[in-house]
């Protein structure tokens, strides 16, 4: 497997390698921000319900702006959109460091959401555009996310100690926002300098035609209406992904703090360690898919995640919970990476900007609903319920995939041969 992984790095195009290298600063900044935001707001006197509202507002904003962002991107280009998003994220983190009122924090959250909207609606299409083959698209996505998650873990660990090394004035976490913002700003500048101008290319499809033909019947290319229907089905699957993320991921630091009484250093250490497990999941995903096939991998990952997250709802010592949290990280990352990569690869190049907007809207809607709901669940000190709801949502996601998406996904991949 390690030889396989080394070959992934070696075979990437130069532009893709530069893209992935600059992702490291983005990951570090995001890791710091993800750890300190909720803790900063709690120290400012915000309630858990307030935090849930702010988190869901951010996700809702991303969803509302994603489709208009696609039209803007057609005019200014994917690279410009990506860099603008990273600079907006830098601005928002600077404002977070100074904000103390609910209104100021809300403005900072809205600017952050605007920046994230620009990033998520341009990043994957841009790196895919730099790829020369469909196989390189899968490798590039996996390695991009692997570097992001590894560096997010590093940022999370650093974020736990920055309040000690650089204590702020409004709260202990104030200066940590400035460090995170500097990472994102520098990443945006480097991408502006190092990445080439974009240009359209034709992807060379490298699929096992005989293997696909065993699963699906060759059909004529669908009409435009059927194409939109296909994108809507994929968006439904992405909605479920956003919902399962929003129930747990934004609140893991709060759950660890109040359910198990962990201090900031222990929380940052555990979440940083989980970043390594995210990294492992990202690296092994293309290896597993190549050997098992996407169908078997989807089946295993849905089942794996459902079982692990359901176990996390049970009463247990913090050490056992930590183990489950770590192994969940690997499976959760593999499932979401597989979902994003397979869906985007199955979409024709001319439809990718549209699907990127639909994907972001769907994920943000799921995230918004789940985050808003989870905030009030945690406000009532129901720390096990989000895990049970996540397990149920994963079951629903698998049913959507098995009944509606799986066959059409296979068929669309065959059409691209």
C-alpha positions as CSV (number, residue, x, y, z in Angstrom):
1,X,0.0,0.0,0.0
2,X,2.8,2.4,0.8
3,X,4.4,1.9,-2.6
4,X,1.0,2.6,-4.1
5,X,0.7,5.8,-2.0
6,X,4.2,7.0,-3.0
7,X,3.3,6.5,-6.7
8,X,0.2,8.7,-6.2
9,X,2.5,11.6,-5.2
10,X,5.1,10.9,-7.8
11,X,2.6,10.7,-10.7
12,X,0.8,14.0,-10.1
13,X,1.1,16.9,-12.5
14,X,3.4,19.8,-11.2
15,X,0.4,22.2,-10.8
16,X,-1.5,19.6,-8.8
17,X,1.5,19.1,-6.5
18,X,1.8,22.9,-5.9
19,X,-1.9,23.1,-5.2
20,X,-1.7,20.3,-2.6
21,X,1.4,21.8,-1.0
22,X,-0.3,25.2,-0.4
23,X,-3.3,23.3,1.2
24,X,-1.1,22.7,4.2
25,X,-1.3,26.3,5.4
26,X,-5.1,26.3,4.8
27,X,-5.4,23.1,6.9
28,X,-3.4,24.6,9.8
29,X,-5.4,27.8,9.9
30,X,-8.7,25.9,9.7
31,X,-7.7,23.5,12.5
32,X,-6.9,26.4,14.8
33,X,-10.2,28.1,14.0
34,X,-12.3,25.0,14.4
35,X,-10.9,24.3,17.8
36,X,-11.0,27.8,19.3
37,X,-14.3,29.3,17.9
38,X,-16.8,27.6,20.2
39,X,-14.4,27.9,23.2
40,X,-13.9,31.6,22.5
41,X,-17.7,32.2,22.2
42,X,-18.3,30.3,25.5
43,X,-15.8,32.5,27.3
44,X,-17.4,35.6,25.9
45,X,-20.7,34.4,27.5
46,X,-22.5,33.0,24.6
47,X,-24.8,30.0,25.3
48,X,-24.7,26.7,23.6
49,X,-28.0,27.7,21.8
50,X,-26.3,30.9,20.6
51,X,-23.4,28.9,19.2
52,X,-25.8,26.5,17.4
53,X,-27.6,29.5,15.8
54,X,-24.3,31.1,14.7
55,X,-23.0,27.8,13.3
56,X,-26.3,27.1,11.4
57,X,-26.4,30.7,10.1
58,X,-23.0,30.1,8.6
59,X,-24.0,26.9,6.9
60,X,-27.3,28.5,5.7
61,X,-25.3,31.4,4.2
62,X,-23.0,29.1,2.3
63,X,-26.1,27.3,0.9
64,X,-27.8,30.4,-0.2
65,X,-24.8,31.9,-1.9
66,X,-23.5,28.8,-3.6
67,X,-25.6,28.9,-6.8
68,X,-25.0,32.6,-7.4
69,X,-21.3,31.9,-6.8
70,X,-21.4,29.6,-9.8
71,X,-22.4,32.5,-12.0
72,X,-19.8,34.8,-10.6
73,X,-17.1,32.1,-11.2
74,X,-18.0,31.9,-14.9
75,X,-17.1,35.6,-15.1
76,X,-13.9,35.7,-13.0
77,X,-12.6,32.2,-13.2
78,X,-12.0,29.4,-10.7
79,X,-8.5,30.5,-9.6
80,X,-9.6,34.0,-8.9
81,X,-12.6,32.8,-7.0
82,X,-10.5,30.5,-4.9
83,X,-8.0,33.2,-4.0
84,X,-10.7,35.7,-3.2
85,X,-12.3,33.2,-0.9
86,X,-9.1,32.6,1.1
87,X,-8.5,36.3,1.5
88,X,-12.1,36.8,2.7
89,X,-11.5,34.0,5.2
90,X,-8.4,35.9,6.4
91,X,-10.5,39.0,6.9
92,X,-13.2,37.2,8.9
93,X,-10.7,35.6,11.3
94,X,-9.2,39.0,11.9
95,X,-12.6,40.3,12.8
96,X,-13.4,37.3,15.0
97,X,-10.3,38.3,17.1
98,X,-11.8,41.7,17.8
99,X,-15.5,40.9,18.0
100,X,-17.2,40.6,21.4
101,X,-20.9,41.3,20.7
102,X,-23.4,39.0,19.1
103,X,-23.7,41.3,16.1
104,X,-20.0,41.6,15.5
105,X,-19.6,37.8,15.7
106,X,-22.4,37.3,13.3
107,X,-20.8,39.7,10.8
108,X,-17.5,37.8,11.1
109,X,-19.4,34.5,10.6
110,X,-21.1,35.8,7.5
111,X,-17.8,37.0,6.0
112,X,-16.3,33.6,6.8
113,X,-19.2,31.9,5.1
114,X,-18.8,34.1,2.0
115,X,-15.1,33.1,1.9
116,X,-15.9,29.4,2.4
117,X,-18.5,29.6,-0.3
118,X,-16.0,30.9,-2.8
119,X,-13.5,28.2,-1.8
120,X,-15.7,25.1,-1.8
121,X,-17.3,26.1,-5.1
122,X,-14.0,26.4,-6.9
123,X,-11.3,24.3,-5.2
124,X,-12.2,20.8,-6.5
125,X,-13.1,21.8,-10.0
126,X,-9.8,23.8,-10.2
127,X,-7.6,20.9,-9.1
128,X,-9.5,18.5,-11.3
129,X,-8.9,21.0,-14.2
130,X,-5.1,20.7,-13.5
131,X,-5.3,16.9,-13.8
132,X,-4.6,15.1,-17.1
133,X,-6.6,11.9,-16.5
134,X,-9.6,10.7,-14.5
135,X,-7.3,8.5,-12.4
136,X,-5.3,11.5,-11.5
137,X,-8.5,13.3,-10.4
138,X,-9.2,10.6,-7.8
139,X,-5.6,10.6,-6.6
140,X,-5.5,14.4,-6.4
141,X,-8.7,14.6,-4.5
142,X,-7.6,12.0,-2.0
143,X,-4.2,13.6,-1.4
144,X,-5.6,17.1,-1.2
145,X,-8.0,16.0,1.5
146,X,-5.2,13.9,3.2
147,X,-2.9,16.9,3.5
148,X,-5.8,19.1,4.6
149,X,-6.9,16.7,7.4
150,X,-3.3,16.1,8.5
151,X,-2.6,19.8,8.7
152,X,-6.0,20.4,10.3
153,X,-4.9,18.0,13.0
154,X,-1.6,20.0,13.4
155,X,-3.6,23.2,13.6
156,X,-6.0,21.7,16.2
157,X,-3.0,20.7,18.4
158,X,-1.4,24.1,18.0
159,X,-4.7,25.8,18.7
160,X,-4.9,24.1,22.1
161,X,-1.6,25.7,23.2
162,X,-1.7,29.1,21.5
163,X,-3.9,30.5,24.3
164,X,-1.1,29.6,26.7
165,X,1.7,30.9,24.5
166,X,-0.2,34.0,23.3
167,X,-3.0,34.8,25.7
168,X,-5.4,37.4,24.3
169,X,-7.3,40.3,25.9
170,X,-10.9,39.8,25.0
171,X,-10.5,36.1,25.7
172,X,-7.5,33.8,25.9
173,X,-8.2,32.7,22.3
174,X,-8.0,36.2,20.7
175,X,-4.5,36.0,19.3
176,X,-5.0,32.5,18.0
177,X,-7.5,33.9,15.5
178,X,-4.8,36.2,14.1
179,X,-2.4,33.2,13.7
180,X,-5.1,31.2,11.9
181,X,-5.9,34.2,9.7
182,X,-2.2,34.7,8.8
183,X,-2.0,31.0,7.6
184,X,-5.1,31.4,5.4
185,X,-3.9,34.7,4.0
186,X,-0.5,33.4,3.2
187,X,-2.0,30.3,1.5
188,X,-4.1,32.5,-0.7
189,X,-1.1,34.7,-1.8
190,X,1.0,31.6,-2.5
191,X,-1.7,30.1,-4.7
192,X,-2.1,33.3,-6.6
193,X,1.7,33.3,-7.4
194,X,2.3,29.6,-7.8
195,X,-0.8,28.2,-9.6
196,X,-1.0,28.7,-13.4
197,X,-3.9,30.3,-15.2
198,X,-6.7,27.8,-15.8
199,X,-7.6,26.5,-19.2
200,X,-10.0,23.8,-20.3
201,X,-8.7,20.3,-20.9
202,X,-10.1,17.0,-22.0
203,X,-9.9,14.2,-19.4
204,X,-8.6,10.9,-20.5
205,X,-10.9,8.3,-19.1
206,X,-9.2,5.3,-17.6
207,X,-11.9,3.0,-16.4
208,X,-12.2,-0.8,-16.5
209,X,-14.9,-1.0,-19.1
210,X,-15.4,-4.8,-18.8
211,X,-15.9,-4.5,-15.0
212,X,-18.5,-1.8,-15.4
213,X,-20.3,-3.6,-18.2
214,X,-20.9,-6.5,-15.8
215,X,-22.9,-4.2,-13.5
216,X,-24.9,-2.0,-15.9
217,X,-26.4,-2.1,-19.4
218,X,-25.0,0.3,-22.0
219,X,-27.6,2.9,-22.7
220,X,-27.8,6.0,-24.8
221,X,-26.6,9.3,-23.3
222,X,-29.5,10.8,-21.3
223,X,-31.3,13.8,-22.3
224,X,-30.7,17.1,-20.5
225,X,-33.7,16.6,-18.2
226,X,-32.4,13.3,-17.1
227,X,-29.0,14.9,-16.6
228,X,-30.5,17.4,-14.1
229,X,-32.3,14.5,-12.4
230,X,-29.0,12.7,-12.0
231,X,-27.5,15.9,-10.4
232,X,-30.4,16.2,-8.1
233,X,-30.0,12.5,-6.9
234,X,-26.3,13.2,-6.2
235,X,-27.2,16.3,-4.3
236,X,-29.6,14.3,-2.2
237,X,-26.8,12.1,-1.2
238,X,-24.6,15.1,-0.4
239,X,-27.4,16.6,1.7
240,X,-27.2,13.5,3.9
241,X,-23.4,13.9,4.2
242,X,-23.9,17.5,5.4
243,X,-26.5,16.5,7.9
244,X,-24.3,13.8,9.5
245,X,-21.5,16.2,9.6
246,X,-23.5,19.0,11.2
247,X,-24.9,16.8,14.0
248,X,-21.5,16.1,15.5
249,X,-18.4,17.6,14.0
250,X,-18.9,21.3,14.9
251,X,-19.6,20.3,18.5
252,X,-17.1,17.6,19.3
253,X,-15.0,20.1,21.4
254,X,-18.2,21.0,23.4
255,X,-19.1,17.4,23.9
256,X,-15.6,16.5,25.1
257,X,-15.6,19.5,27.5
258,X,-18.9,19.0,29.1
259,X,-19.6,15.2,28.8
260,X,-16.2,14.1,29.9
261,X,-14.8,17.3,31.6
262,X,-11.7,17.5,29.5
263,X,-9.5,20.6,29.5
264,X,-8.5,22.5,26.4
265,X,-5.1,20.8,26.1
266,X,-6.6,17.4,26.2
267,X,-9.3,18.3,23.8
268,X,-6.8,19.8,21.3
269,X,-4.5,16.7,21.6
270,X,-7.3,14.3,21.0
271,X,-8.8,16.2,18.0
272,X,-5.3,16.6,16.6
273,X,-4.7,12.9,16.9
274,X,-8.0,12.3,15.1
275,X,-6.6,14.4,12.3
276,X,-3.9,11.7,11.8
277,X,-6.7,9.2,11.4
278,X,-8.4,11.5,8.9
279,X,-5.2,11.5,7.0
280,X,-4.9,7.7,7.0
281,X,-8.5,7.5,5.7
282,X,-7.8,9.9,2.9
283,X,-4.7,8.0,1.8
284,X,-6.1,4.5,1.9
285,X,-9.4,5.4,0.2
286,X,-8.2,5.2,-3.5
287,X,-6.3,2.0,-2.6
288,X,-9.4,0.3,-1.2
289,X,-11.6,1.5,-4.0
290,X,-9.2,0.1,-6.6
291,X,-9.3,-3.3,-5.0
292,X,-12.9,-3.6,-3.8
293,X,-14.7,-1.4,-6.2
294,X,-16.9,1.6,-5.3
295,X,-20.0,-0.5,-4.6
296,X,-18.4,-2.7,-2.0
297,X,-16.5,0.2,-0.5
298,X,-19.7,2.2,-0.1
299,X,-21.5,-0.7,1.5
300,X,-18.7,-1.3,4.0
301,X,-18.2,2.3,4.9
302,X,-21.9,3.0,5.5
303,X,-22.1,0.0,7.8
304,X,-18.8,0.8,9.6
305,X,-19.8,4.3,10.3
306,X,-23.3,3.4,11.5
307,X,-22.0,0.9,14.0
308,X,-19.2,3.0,15.4
309,X,-21.3,6.2,15.9
310,X,-24.1,4.2,17.5
311,X,-21.6,2.8,20.0
312,X,-20.4,6.3,20.9
313,X,-23.9,7.1,22.3
314,X,-23.4,4.5,25.1
315,X,-22.1,5.4,28.5
316,X,-18.4,4.7,28.7
317,X,-15.1,6.0,30.1
318,X,-13.5,8.9,28.2
319,X,-10.6,6.6,27.1
320,X,-13.0,4.2,25.3
321,X,-14.8,7.1,23.7
322,X,-11.5,8.5,22.5
323,X,-10.7,5.2,20.8
324,X,-14.1,5.2,19.0
325,X,-13.7,8.8,18.0
326,X,-10.4,8.1,16.4
327,X,-11.5,5.0,14.4
328,X,-14.7,6.9,13.4
329,X,-12.5,9.6,11.9
330,X,-10.9,7.2,9.4
331,X,-14.2,5.7,8.3
332,X,-16.0,9.0,8.2
333,X,-13.3,10.6,6.1
334,X,-13.2,7.6,3.7
335,X,-17.0,7.7,3.2
336,X,-17.2,11.5,2.5
337,X,-14.1,11.5,0.3
338,X,-15.5,8.6,-1.8
339,X,-18.9,10.3,-2.0
340,X,-17.4,13.6,-3.2
341,X,-14.9,12.1,-5.6
342,X,-17.2,9.6,-7.2
343,X,-20.0,12.1,-7.6
344,X,-17.8,14.9,-9.1
345,X,-16.0,12.4,-11.4
346,X,-19.3,11.1,-12.8
347,X,-20.4,14.7,-13.7
348,X,-19.4,15.9,-17.2
349,X,-16.9,18.8,-17.2
350,X,-19.5,21.3,-18.6
351,X,-21.8,20.5,-15.7
352,X,-19.2,20.6,-12.9
353,X,-19.7,24.3,-12.0
354,X,-23.4,23.8,-11.7
355,X,-23.0,20.6,-9.7
356,X,-20.5,22.3,-7.4
357,X,-23.1,24.9,-6.5
358,X,-25.9,22.3,-6.1
359,X,-23.5,20.2,-4.0
360,X,-22.7,23.1,-1.7
361,X,-26.3,24.1,-1.3
362,X,-27.3,20.5,-0.4
363,X,-24.5,20.0,2.0
364,X,-25.1,23.4,3.6
365,X,-28.8,22.8,4.0
366,X,-28.1,19.5,5.7
367,X,-25.4,21.1,7.9
368,X,-27.7,24.0,8.8
369,X,-30.6,21.9,9.9
370,X,-28.4,19.5,11.8
371,X,-26.3,22.2,13.5
372,X,-29.3,24.2,14.6
373,X,-30.9,21.1,16.0
374,X,-27.8,19.9,17.7
375,X,-27.2,23.2,19.4
376,X,-30.5,22.9,21.2
377,X,-30.0,19.2,21.9
378,X,-26.7,20.0,23.6
379,X,-28.2,23.0,25.4
380,X,-30.4,20.4,27.1
381,X,-27.3,18.4,28.1
382,X,-28.4,15.4,25.9
383,X,-24.9,14.4,24.9
384,X,-25.7,11.0,23.5
385,X,-28.7,11.9,21.3
386,X,-26.6,13.5,18.4
387,X,-24.8,10.1,18.0
388,X,-28.0,8.1,17.7
389,X,-29.4,10.6,15.2
390,X,-26.2,10.4,13.2
391,X,-26.5,6.6,13.0
392,X,-30.1,6.9,11.8
393,X,-29.1,9.5,9.2
394,X,-26.3,7.2,7.9
395,X,-28.9,4.5,7.5
396,X,-31.1,6.8,5.5
397,X,-28.1,7.9,3.4
398,X,-27.3,4.3,2.6
399,X,-30.9,3.7,1.5
400,X,-30.7,6.7,-0.8
401,X,-27.5,5.5,-2.3
402,X,-28.6,1.8,-2.8
403,X,-32.1,2.6,-4.1
404,X,-31.6,5.7,-6.2
405,X,-28.0,6.6,-6.8
406,X,-25.9,3.5,-7.2
407,X,-27.2,2.3,-10.5
408,X,-27.2,5.7,-12.1
409,X,-23.7,6.4,-10.9
410,X,-22.4,3.2,-12.5
411,X,-24.3,4.0,-15.7
412,X,-22.9,7.6,-16.0
413,X,-19.4,6.4,-15.4
414,X,-19.9,3.9,-18.3
415,X,-21.1,6.6,-20.5
416,X,-17.8,8.5,-20.1
417,X,-15.8,5.6,-21.5
